[in-house]
Amino acid sequence: MSTGTIKKVAGPLVIAEGMRDANMFDVVRVSEQHLIGEIIEMHGDLASIQVYEETSGLGPGEPVESTGSPMSVELGPGLIGSIFDGIQRPLDDIMKATGNNLQRGVSIPSLKRADRWNFVPSAKVGDRVVPGDIIGTVQETPVVLHKIMVPQGVSGTLAKIEGGEYTIEDTVATVALDEGGERELTLMQKWPVRVGRPYREKLSPDVPLVTGQRVIDTLFPIAKGGVAAVPGPFGSGKTVVQHQLAKWSEADIVVYIGCGERGNEMTDVLNEFPELKDPKTGYSLMERTVLIANTSDMPVAAREASIYTGITIAEYFRDMGYSVALMADSTSRWAEALREMSGRLEEMPGEEGYPAYLGSRLAQFYERAGRVISLGQDGREGALSVIGAVSPPGGDISEPVSQATLRIVKVFWSLDSNLAYSRHFPAINWLTSYSLYADTIGRWFSANVEEDWTDLRNRLMRLLQEEAELDEIVKLVGMDALSAPDRLKLEAARSIREDFLHQDAFHEVDTYTPPQKQGAMMRLVLAYFDEATKALNQGASVESLVKLPVREQIGRFKYTPDEEMEREYNNVLHQLQSEVADLLNRKEEE
């Protein structure tokens, strides 16, 4: 263990001397108050330490002690439903111990030591085990079965295993190691946060993470194990989009990181998540959620650590074979913490003062996502999808954090304040957003949902793009200058926007649309356009086609319950064809 003394204090940065025996990224205890810090730079016997707690009152000469181990998280039963700060301190336990305000130097274990868990073995004495093998399970919440895995570096034969009630520190099994000796296994293991957890094989991202949000699933899908960025200015609905994804996406576990967000916004999340009813299980959403709250008034260095803490916990559940969705809100605040620490280290600033390594740090974070075959002999498949919110100042996505993020992620959901102000939600702009997974995931939808899914999607996008071009003409010379087919295109595009892309997050049916219903809605919107185009060619007027009563039925189809979908779809289609036929008959009689 290396000990030294403080030489200089600069906000969250402390320079300590006499630390020659310490290593990079070692966790240290600073001063008599035992503040938690991490070594981020070494020069001879000088160590630069980012301190994860308030440093006011510290002065030169106070002791610094290295623990000799890197910043790690505790992984085991008790994670789900917990609320941690950026370095995995349990906020509810700290509140019970010290009151509402975070006290300095508080040392409370991340996972509760007194809680007892019912361990059910799934392996038996004499079984050969390797890292990643599941030796038993604990029913952590009514909806999450926590799988106890063999930690890294342990291979051998099970010498002892027994079910029963245990705390996370009790020995539940003993392994006779291949290299000799024994290793006792508990319900808990530790893992350094800056090191990605290993897996056997990374799989191609060709299966969609179905979210039930039409603009996402149909136009800009994300793959299981994919990465997406949600940049948008204040008030454009980033948080509601993330709530919808947490609630409805095909993820077994949700990890939500509030990284440097306003305290009142995190309060909303902490109040809303326990009340949100999980539609899949009927229980509270918190029964499959881990929350990491690091508000903007908490020490800035802990904000830098929070996304690593969150993604390590997410990887742990991925290794169990679960599909995990991680929401980081927002990576801009994390980048600001990097910028502040970089400035205090007196490093050469890059663009807008951000450190030169901003892009590589972002890439290290996002690259830990993926759909993988986990370690272990059963070859189970897990997925970790990462959705990062970006809050560019003034909504300007040409700033460095947005641009560095766009170089890494494959899905870009561009939130538009103009759409939000016109009450169009989700306010994802269909002209500036994109998904590089669209083609591969389109093949999955074509094979499993609708044969011509990709063709339908492409037709919708083409109509929306043509509407944008025609809008420019209308602004210049007015609607009367357009030809009849162009006016019909505008009406079809309006139907796509209002009937298909607009989705009410608070409506009991419209809040979630399964892929089959999304396909039916696309067909109906395009069926109107096709039938109207035929009628137009046969002499019908645009005005009469725009006023067809069936358009109201097409618009209301999204509120149809799933079990009535097929019958209602056939009714609307039949009504559309009969109304167009009646219109043409009247035209001939005239």
Number of C-alpha atoms within 10 A of each C-alpha: 11 15 19 22 20 22 17 16 18 14 18 21 24 26 22 27 20 17 24 15 13 24 19 16 20 18 24 27 20 28 20 12 13 17 19 23 27 28 25 17 15 18 10 10 13 19 25 23 30 28 24 24 22 19 19 10 6 18 15 14 14 15 19 26 21 22 16 16 16 20 24 20 21 20 20 24 24 21 22 21 19 21 23 25 25 30 26 26 20 21 20 14 18 19 13 9 13 12 11 11 9 15 14 15 17 16 12 14 13 21 22 16 12 10 12 16 18 14 22 19 19 13 17 16 14 14 13 18 22 19 18 25 24 21 22 22 20 19 15 20 16 10 17 16 13 21 26 27 26 24 18 15 10 20 20 22 19 21 18 17 21 16 14 11 15 17 19 23 16 15 17 24 23 19 24 20 19 12 9 8 9 16 17 15 23 20 25 19 18 13 20 17 22 18 14 18 20 16 19 14 13 16 14 14 19 20 20 21 24 22 23 23 27 27 23 22 23 26 20 23 31 30 28 27 28 28 24 25 24 26 29 26 19 15 13 25 20 25 17 14 20 21 19 18 22 26 21 19 20 18 22 19 25 27 24 26 31 29 31 29 22 13 16 10 13 22 12 10 18 16 11 15 20 16 13 15 16 18 12 12 11 10 17 18 24 23 22 24 25 24 26 28 29 27 23 17 10 19 20 28 26 27 30 25 24 25 29 25 26 27 29 23 25 28 25 22 24 30 27 23 22 20 25 34 31 29 28 26 26 25 28 24 24 25 23 19 23 21 21 19 23 19 15 15 18 9 14 11 14 13 11 10 15 23 21 15 13 18 18 12 15 19 16 15 15 21 16 22 26 24 27 24 20 25 25 19 13 11 16 17 21 25 32 30 27 28 25 24 25 25 23 21 13 10 18 13 18 11 14 20 25 22 12 17 25 16 11 18 21 20 24 23 24 22 27 24 20 12 15 17 12 9 12 20 21 25 26 29 18 20 11 11 16 18 19 15 19 23 13 17 25 26 18 18 22 14 12 12 17 19 15 15 21 21 13 17 18 13 13 22 17 12 19 21 15 15 20 13 11 18 14 11 14 13 9 10 10 11 14 9 12 15 10 16 14 16 19 20 19 20 18 23 25 16 21 21 17 12 20 22 22 21 22 17 17 10 10 10 14 19 17 23 23 15 20 15 22 21 21 17 23 20 18 22 20 19 16 23 19 13 15 26 18 13 18 18 11 12 11 20 16 19 11 12 23 16 10 16 12 21 20 13 18 21 17 11 21 24 15 15 15 14 8 9 18 14 9 17 20 13 12 18 17 12 16 22 16 13 15 20 14 11 17 18 12 10 13 11 6 6
